[in-house]
């Protein structure tokens, strides 16, 4: 799997586009999972306010894409239409 194929899967599965970046280069989006190539390595990490957490390096684009897909599938908040179920009482 490459980034284009991953993008197609994410669109088909209804993952919100602002939850991930497949083109992270100079400036990472905030609060998103990112895929970036640095040299011969492919990195997957969570970006928030310029900080990169949970960073993992892979030797191939395919391995990195599969890992990113697994992370996004495991998080229900990334799906279009997701709702927490939290309701604000009326009159509050």
ROZAVO-751582 format. One record per residue (C-alpha): x, y, z. Coordinates in steps of 0.02 Angstrom, whole numbers, plus 50000, padded with zeros to 5 digits. Each point is the difference from the previous one (the first is absolute). Layout:
BEGIN
@u=X	v=Y	w=Z;
...
END
This chain:
BEGIN
@u=50000	v=50000	w=50000;
@u=50061	v=50174	w=49960;
@u=49935	v=50172	w=50052;
@u=49880	v=50014	w=49853;
@u=49924	v=49830	w=50036;
@u=49990	v=50043	w=50186;
@u=49911	v=50163	w=49958;
@u=49871	v=49905	w=49898;
@u=49968	v=49877	w=50144;
@u=49983	v=50142	w=50126;
@u=49874	v=50091	w=49890;
@u=49901	v=49840	w=49972;
@u=49997	v=49964	w=50188;
@u=49942	v=50176	w=50044;
@u=50153	v=50060	w=50095;
@u=49999	v=50189	w=50026;
@u=50137	v=50081	w=49893;
@u=50055	v=50115	w=50142;
@u=50047	v=49848	w=50108;
@u=50150	v=49954	w=49894;
@u=50135	v=50067	w=49885;
@u=50082	v=49897	w=49866;
@u=50108	v=50144	w=49941;
@u=50074	v=50067	w=50163;
@u=50159	v=50092	w=49955;
@u=50046	v=50168	w=50071;
@u=49853	v=50038	w=50112;
@u=49896	v=49864	w=50079;
@u=49813	v=50025	w=50023;
@u=49943	v=50009	w=50180;
@u=49911	v=49853	w=50078;
@u=50026	v=49880	w=49856;
@u=50090	v=49837	w=49963;
@u=50139	v=50031	w=49875;
@u=50098	v=49900	w=49874;
@u=50166	v=50072	w=49945;
@u=50152	v=49939	w=49906;
@u=50168	v=50051	w=50071;
@u=50147	v=49933	w=49904;
@u=49973	v=49814	w=49977;
@u=49878	v=49986	w=50147;
@u=49813	v=50023	w=50008;
@u=49936	v=50078	w=50161;
@u=49828	v=49988	w=50078;
@u=49959	v=50110	w=50149;
@u=49867	v=50108	w=50082;
@u=50024	v=50186	w=49981;
@u=49931	v=50124	w=50125;
@u=50055	v=50181	w=50016;
@u=50165	v=49964	w=49915;
@u=50039	v=49849	w=50108;
@u=50021	v=49826	w=49926;
@u=49950	v=49857	w=50113;
@u=49991	v=49813	w=49978;
@u=50124	v=50009	w=49857;
@u=50041	v=49836	w=49912;
@u=50120	v=49975	w=49856;
@u=49973	v=49876	w=49859;
@u=50113	v=49941	w=49861;
@u=49865	v=50004	w=49867;
@u=49854	v=50110	w=49951;
@u=49887	v=49847	w=50001;
@u=50038	v=49958	w=50183;
@u=49973	v=50181	w=50053;
@u=49835	v=50010	w=49905;
@u=49934	v=49840	w=50080;
@u=50048	v=50063	w=50174;
@u=49916	v=50168	w=49971;
@u=49843	v=49913	w=49936;
@u=49995	v=49889	w=50155;
@u=50015	v=50153	w=50114;
@u=49860	v=50092	w=49911;
@u=49886	v=49848	w=49998;
@u=50026	v=49975	w=50187;
@u=49942	v=50177	w=50042;
@u=49812	v=50023	w=49977;
@u=50017	v=50190	w=50018;
@u=50082	v=50009	w=49828;
@u=49841	v=49944	w=49910;
@u=49885	v=50121	w=49913;
@u=49838	v=50011	w=50099;
@u=50077	v=49941	w=50164;
@u=49911	v=50066	w=50153;
@u=50056	v=49985	w=50180;
@u=49823	v=49973	w=50059;
@u=50026	v=50140	w=50128;
@u=49847	v=50108	w=50010;
@u=49987	v=50171	w=50078;
@u=49842	v=50012	w=50105;
@u=49875	v=50124	w=49929;
@u=49992	v=50162	w=50096;
@u=50180	v=49983	w=50058;
END
